Amino acid sequence: MSKEDELREELTAIAKLIARHQSDPRTWLSWLVYLLARLEEQTTAGSPTDRATFIEMLSALQDEIRNRRNTGGWH
């Protein structure tokens, strides 16, 4: 199994865990923000370029969310 597949499995398990503990999707926002903050901490341990790349990723995430809202699907 590839590292990407392992990570997908772990993220799927985390999504199920969050949904099981907090069934109302509105409450998931705080967990998503928490995850993004932890990921940002990981980038600050790297170079300033990593921080800039993280900010670019947030912009791309905004685009993905906008597309999801407009089309009803991911990608």
C-alpha positions in Angstrom: 0.0 0.0 0.0 1.3 3.4 -0.9 1.9 6.2 1.6 -0.9 8.2 -0.1 -3.3 5.2 0.3 -2.4 4.9 4.0 -3.0 8.6 4.6 -6.3 8.4 2.8 -7.3 5.5 5.1 -6.3 7.4 8.2 -8.1 10.6 7.1 -11.2 8.5 6.4 -11.0 7.0 9.9 -10.6 10.5 11.4 -13.6 11.8 9.4 -15.7 8.9 10.7 -14.5 9.5 14.3 -15.4 13.2 14.1 -18.9 12.4 12.6 -19.5 9.8 15.3 -18.6 12.1 18.2 -20.2 15.2 16.7 -23.0 14.4 14.3 -23.9 18.0 13.5 -21.7 19.2 10.6 -21.8 22.8 11.9 -19.6 21.7 14.8 -17.0 20.3 12.4 -15.7 23.8 11.5 -13.7 24.0 14.8 -12.1 20.6 14.0 -11.2 21.7 10.4 -9.7 24.9 11.7 -7.8 23.0 14.4 -6.4 20.6 11.7 -5.4 23.5 9.5 -3.7 25.2 12.4 -1.7 22.1 13.2 -0.7 21.8 9.5 0.4 25.4 9.5 2.5 24.7 12.6 4.3 22.0 10.6 5.1 24.5 7.8 6.5 27.1 10.2 9.1 24.5 11.2 10.3 24.6 7.6 11.4 27.5 5.4 9.6 30.8 4.7 8.9 29.3 1.3 6.9 26.5 3.0 4.8 29.2 4.7 4.1 30.9 1.4 3.2 27.6 -0.1 0.8 26.9 2.8 -0.9 30.3 2.1 -1.2 29.3 -1.6 -2.8 26.0 -0.5 -5.4 27.9 1.5 -6.2 30.0 -1.5 -6.6 26.8 -3.6 -8.8 25.4 -0.8 -11.1 28.4 -1.0 -11.4 27.8 -4.8 -12.3 24.1 -4.1 -14.9 25.1 -1.6 -16.4 27.7 -4.0 -16.5 25.1 -6.8 -18.2 22.6 -4.4 -20.8 25.2 -3.5 -21.4 26.0 -7.1 -21.4 22.5 -8.6 -22.5 20.3 -5.8 -19.4 18.1 -6.1 -15.7 17.9 -5.3 -13.4 18.4 -8.3 
